[in-house]
């Protein structure tokens, strides 16, 4: 079964929310056949729960991350993932520094969505493994310097900020993840199409 790894810094704010939103979106589409989704942090606070603000903000958008426990990113996690989604460019660079051969399947979330939306739209697929080819196509486009915005590829870290900031980040992550699923697996029939820069 294919696996997706979400990476941020401490694995208590951004990546737990992104993991929850992505897993929920994939479960709605594929049920028990959904790819495995997990998360880790480059300096993960191992064993720590998601921050209370993240739990609240995610729950308000329908995702339960209360049982989350932070993990520190390790090379075997990277090696076992078919796609590594990073919350910021610095996390992408940290992943590639640890496991250079993972470069072709490691992206910031916003970077990958923009690349996928620049490709011809994916045909709707009921194959949960179909995203591997789309990831390869996105990487090929990235090598050509296409569809990148280096000035807006990070999701801001809300750690230590008010709950409303977490709510804003949750809204942003939920939207980008919905676009990601459509970009990887095709928009479901009858679904509304999101404008390319509606979120973020």
C-alpha positions in Angstrom: 0.0 0.0 0.0 1.2 3.5 -0.8 2.2 5.9 1.9 2.2 9.7 2.3 4.4 11.5 4.9 3.6 15.0 6.1 6.6 17.0 7.6 6.9 20.2 9.6 9.2 21.3 12.5 7.8 20.1 15.8 5.0 17.8 14.5 2.5 19.4 16.9 0.8 22.1 14.8 0.9 22.2 11.1 1.7 18.6 10.1 -0.9 17.0 12.5 -3.6 19.2 11.0 -2.5 18.6 7.4 -2.3 14.9 8.1 -5.8 14.8 9.5 -7.3 16.8 6.7 -5.6 14.7 4.0 -6.4 11.4 5.6 -10.1 12.4 6.0 -10.3 13.6 2.3 -8.7 10.3 1.1 -11.0 8.2 3.4 -14.0 9.9 1.9 -12.8 9.0 -1.6 -11.3 5.5 -1.1 -12.6 4.2 2.2 -10.5 1.3 3.6 -8.2 1.4 0.5 -6.9 4.8 1.3 -3.1 5.4 1.3 -1.4 5.4 4.7 -1.0 9.0 5.9 1.4 9.9 8.7 3.5 12.8 9.9 6.8 13.7 11.6 8.8 16.8 12.5 12.4 17.7 11.7 12.9 18.4 15.4 9.8 16.5 16.4 8.8 16.7 20.1 8.5 12.9 20.3 5.5 11.7 22.2 3.9 15.2 22.6 0.3 15.7 21.6 -0.8 18.1 19.0 -1.1 21.6 20.5 -4.5 22.3 22.0 -5.1 25.1 19.5 -4.4 22.7 16.6 -6.8 20.1 18.0 -9.6 22.8 18.3 -8.9 24.3 14.9 -8.9 20.9 13.2 -12.1 19.8 15.0 -13.9 22.9 13.9 -13.2 21.7 10.4 -14.3 18.1 11.1 -11.0 16.4 11.7 -10.1 14.7 15.0 -6.4 14.8 15.8 -6.7 14.5 19.6 -4.8 11.2 19.7 -1.9 12.5 17.7 1.6 11.9 19.1 4.6 13.7 17.7 7.5 11.9 16.1 11.0 13.0 15.1 11.7 12.5 11.4 14.0 9.6 10.7 15.4 8.3 7.4 13.4 5.0 7.4 10.2 7.1 7.5 11.3 9.0 4.4 12.4 5.8 2.6 9.1 4.2 3.2 7.0 7.1 1.8 5.9 7.4 -1.8 5.2 11.1 -1.3 6.6 13.5 1.3 4.6 16.7 1.7 6.4 19.5 3.6 4.9 22.5 5.2 7.8 24.7 4.2 10.8 24.8 1.9 13.2 24.3 4.8 11.5 20.9 5.6 11.9 19.8 2.0 15.6 20.6 2.1 15.9 18.7 5.4 14.3 15.6 4.0 16.5 15.6 0.9 19.6 16.2 3.1 18.7 13.1 5.1 17.7 10.9 2.1 18.9 12.5 -1.2 17.2 9.8 -3.4 13.9 11.1 -2.0 14.2 14.4 -3.8 11.9 13.3 -6.7 9.0 12.6 -4.3 9.5 15.5 -1.8 7.6 18.8 -2.2 6.2 21.6 -0.2 2.4 21.2 -0.2 1.8 24.5 -2.1 4.6 23.6 -4.6 3.1 20.3 -5.4 -0.5 21.6 -5.8 0.7 24.3 -8.2 2.6 21.8 -10.3 -0.3 19.4 -10.4 -2.7 22.2 -11.4 -0.3 23.2 -14.2 -0.4 19.6 -15.6 -3.3 18.4 -17.7 -6.1 17.5 -15.3 -6.0 14.0 -13.9 -8.8 11.7 -15.0 -11.0 10.8 -12.0 -9.5 7.6 -10.6 -10.7 5.0 -8.0 -7.1 3.6 -7.7 -5.6 4.9 -4.5 -2.1 4.2 -5.9 -2.6 6.3 -9.0 -0.9 9.3 -7.5 2.6 7.9 -7.9 2.6 8.7 -11.7 1.2 12.2 -11.0 4.0 12.9 -8.5 6.6 11.8 -11.1 5.0 14.1 -13.7 5.1 17.0 -11.2 8.7 16.4 -10.5 9.6 16.4 -14.2 7.8 19.7 -14.5 9.6 21.1 -11.5 13.0 20.2 -13.1 11.9 22.4 -16.0 11.3 25.3 -13.6 7.6 25.4 -14.2 4.7 26.4 -11.9 6.8 27.4 -8.9 6.4 30.4 -6.6 9.4 30.5 -4.3 7.9 33.5 -2.5 4.8 31.7 -1.4 5.5 28.0 -0.7 5.5 27.9 3.1 2.6 27.4 5.5 3.2 29.7 8.4 4.0 28.2 11.8 1.3 29.2 14.3 3.1 28.0 17.4 2.6 30.4 20.3 0.1 32.5 18.4 -3.6 33.0 19.2 -6.3 30.4 18.4 -7.6 32.5 15.5 -4.2 32.1 13.8 -4.5 28.3 14.1 -8.0 28.6 12.6 -6.6 30.5 9.6 -3.8 27.9 9.1 -6.4 25.1 9.4 -8.5 26.8 6.7 -5.5 27.2 4.5 -4.3 23.6 5.0 -7.8 22.1 4.4 -8.2 24.0 1.2 -4.7 23.1 -0.2 -5.3 19.5 0.7 -8.6 19.4 -1.1 -6.9 20.7 -4.2 -4.1 18.2 -3.7 -6.5 15.3 -3.7 -8.1 16.6 -6.9 -4.7 17.1 -8.5 -3.5 13.7 -7.7 -6.7 11.7 -8.4 -8.8 13.9 -10.5 -11.9 15.9 -9.5 -14.8 13.8 -8.6 -17.8 14.1 -11.0 -20.0 17.0 -10.0 -17.4 18.6 -7.7 -16.9 22.3 -8.0 -13.5 23.4 -9.4 -11.4 25.6 -7.0 -9.7 28.6 -8.6 -5.9 28.1 -8.8 -5.1 30.7 -6.1 -8.3 30.6 -4.0 -6.4 29.4 -0.9 -3.3 30.8 0.6 
